Amino acid sequence: MKKINMVDLSGQYNSIKSEVDNAIKDVINTTSFINGPSVASFQNNLERYLNIKNVIPCANGTDALQIALMSLDLDPQDEVITVDFTFASTVEVISILNLTPVLVDVDNETFNINIASLESAITRKTRAIIPVHLFGQAANMEEIMLIAERYNLHVIEDTAQALGANYTFSSGEKQKLGTIGTIGTTSFFPSKNLGAYGDGGAIFTNSDVLANKIRGIVNHGMYKRYHHDIVGMNSRLDSIQAAILNVKLKFLDQYNNSRKIAASKYSKILDKVDKIKLPKVMGELDSHVFHQYTIIINSNERDELAKYFLSNGIPYGIYYPIPLHKQKAYNCDRFKEEQFKNTNNLCKTVISLPMHTELEDDQINFICDKIINFF
Ligand SMILES: Cc1ncc(COP(=O)(O)O)c(C=O)c1O
């Protein structure tokens, strides 16, 4: 059996090596390092893939969230609702922009925003909701959009972990995640489902007005060279990264499918272990692209299991060990412990198993055998 990795970037690279190497060489040969043709072509290809009018590439997924918020003309202290159980980027950018982060609990079943908590957190100052499609599973976009409409709120979908997943509305209509809200964002961090070989990100919107604003913001607020019409940033997708992403985008559905197959193999074997709660796919199968395969250990033995993994050469991840409301940077009197029952519990009980496009059957069987042995 090959050594087990949490993610296997080199195995994936080897399978597309010559195409990636040629794409990188092309950029170097043309020296179009900033905003070169590869960026425009990746933008067009991603627009087509997502079936959205505007994709604006940028430097990383955190900038994508910040730029999305900047484009909405919010006032200082306006409230933005997001989840307590996710990577820190969302709450970070809300705070950087001098807006007020309002953290809410997630569902135990999906790890995604709890609809009742979301609705009860809305006040007269609420302007936007940032749902995160955590671990690759679609948040309940139908309910979120209904609430947003009712209270006249913007929705920024954080699709960093779920690019390529679909949401199916009760009407039967399907839409790619990231294209349903006012704005969608993603990250091309190397370990993401569509990962670059460095940092990268993108912003999606069907609104031409917002897209025009966002295109200015990512490039120092300039529409004409050295004319700065709005306050902007330097947040461009590097041409070399765009060239690599252009190659990899063709394989995104195949990559997501490999993850789903690995997930179903894990679930089939682990289903018989009583003390484990397996990740559920809510709704249609294509609503989950398994960025992570995260299980819940119901027996207070999560940390013991983690130690056992280490001693058996099995890598793992704890996403996330501390709820955002308890982080020093974001802790404040507005947050009451009883509001975060699920996130407090999940941070103590979740563990993510190795998940990538190159997982082999003997590796999955080995990991599952060890888990069964442990319990
Ligand atoms: C849910 C989520 N949002 C945002 C980000 C930020 O992306 P980046 O690392 O590209 O800034 C990440 C990446 O780790 C993420 O997982």
The ligand as a Gaussian input file, in Angstrom:
#p B3LYP/6-31G(d) Opt

LIG

0 1
 C      -14.643000      28.095000       3.662000
 C      -13.433000      28.881000       3.274000
 N      -13.573000      30.199000       2.996000
 C      -12.531000      30.952000       2.632000
 C      -11.273000      30.414000       2.525000
 C      -10.134000      31.322000       2.199000
 O       -9.471000      30.990000       1.015000
 P       -7.941000      31.400000       0.800000
 O       -7.111000      30.492000       1.622000
 O       -7.750000      31.187000      -0.676000
 O       -7.798000      32.811000       1.179000
 C      -11.073000      29.069000       2.776000
 C       -9.743000      28.478000       2.616000
 O       -9.119000      27.870000       3.342000
 C      -12.180000      28.274000       3.179000
 O      -12.049000      26.982000       3.453000

